[in-house]
């Protein structure tokens, strides 16, 4: 359910503010939060982890663009996390990203 809320927020924020093929701070933060929530959903403290990472997105901008090099790497890691099962080792795309 929490993942559904994060993804809904991500979809609503993705339509505002930046040029095509660019990531806003909020869009990237919401994508990352959804991925972290998914990747840690089987952990005993999953709710607390998810709330913390989601809360961090509150003050991000929908209009400020993130540099493509940083955004592409983080988005690739987030997408890989969303495809993996909870509890699996971090995907190769997440090397050095601090993913769970």
Buried (B, 14 or more C-beta within 10 A) or exposed (E): EBBEEBBEBBEEBBEEBBEEEBBBBBBBBBBBBBBBBBBBBEBEEBEEBBEEBBEEBEEBBBEEBBEEEEBEBBBBBBBBBBEBEBEEEBBEBBEEBEBB
